[in-house]
Each structure stands twice: as structure tokens, then as C-alpha cells.
Amino acid sequence: MNIILLGPPGAGKGTQAQLLTERHGIAHLSTGDMLRSAVASGGDLGQRAKKIMDDGQLMPDELMIKMISERIEQSDCAKGFILDGFPRTVPQAEALDTLLEGKGLPLDAVIEIKVDEEELVSRIETRINESEQARSDDTVDTLRRRLEVYHEQTAPILPYYRDKGILKTIDGMKPIDEVTEQIEGILKAA
Ligand code: AMP
């Protein structure tokens, strides 16, 4: 089972991906986590990524496509994967289609987690206050920039998948377990 979780920053993609990974034994592929571990290891890529991430901007498409293409080849993806944070632009979505087609892999569901923007700001504020969960891009200013980038560059992915008839939208304002149940309902029907 191969799934994409879409939604603005703070919508709960990471939380849901984690839960689904445990339930279904599929891999959680978070490009943000991959970049954060590159930052932690301190190489050239990490230095470049830190600046872009702290600025709330996006890393170059080519680099991200290569990262996902290599990651999908790893053995823990054999039973399937949940993409969290990728694709983030239409060129990334197009490249992913080509990639999956080339590897003979299906895309079973694209799920948009919809959340009010005011709620996102308050979630990020909570994350900032709970210091062990805070990230260096967790500031209200960065969030606002990330939301702008989401609307400009990522939201156009929604009609891309809607036109293909595989986009499902769920209510991300509900409690975590109810959001999970909405996702499970979609996966059962997929
Ligand atoms: P996330 O953890 O998914 O919110 O990602 C954190 C940051 O990593 C983003 O704000 C971007 O700067 C960068 N990033 C993660 N995934 C991608 C992607 N698919 N394309 C470009 N930049 C990305």
C-alpha cells in the first residue's frame, strides 16, 4: 500500500503517518525528517537544508526527487510506504508518477488533511512551548512563510490529483484518533 498524505504544515501528517506505519507495517517517508538528519550530520547538504528550512522555503525539486527515488528502493518499503512532505510541488508530483510507473508501483491513495489556518498557528505555538518537540523552523513567522509557500507551490498539487480521481479530503480538525479512522476508511475502500 502506497499512500501520500497532503496538507499544510502542522496538519498532523507526521502524527498520522507514524500511527499508520505502526498499524500497517509500512515505511514512513518524511522528507523533512530526512533533511533534519542531514542537518544533524553537518555535511554540505545539511548546511544548505538548514538555511532553506529555517527560512520556510523549499529545497530544489531535483534534489528531493533523487532523495525519494533512492529511499523507495530500500527494503523497508517493500510492503509499501506513506509519503509525508513529498510531493510538495507539481514537478515533484509529476516526477513521482514517472518514478512509480518505472518501478511498477501503484499509488493507492492521496489524502488531504484539511485544517483551519488559525488552528495551525495555535498548534505550532503549542509545539514551541513543548520544548522537546520544538524544531528550529518552529516559529510563528516561519510558519506564516511556510503557509504562503504551501498555498503558492504545494496546493496546486491538489487539483493535479483530483483530476486523476485519487484525491480524498478528510477533516483534520477532529481529534487524532478520529482523523486516523477517517484515513482507515479511505484505505479500506482503496
Ligand atoms: P516538513 O517536516 O515536511 O514540514 O519539512 C520541513 C522543511 O523541509 C520544509 O519547510 C522544506 O524547507 C523542507 N522540505 C521537506 N520536504 C520537502 C520537499 N518535498 N520539497 C522541498 N522542500 C522540502
Residues whose N, C-alpha, C, O or C-beta is under 5 A from the ligand:
A	BS01	AMP	P9 T31 G32 D33 L35 I52 M53 G56 Q57 L58 M59 M64 D84 G85 F86 P87 R88
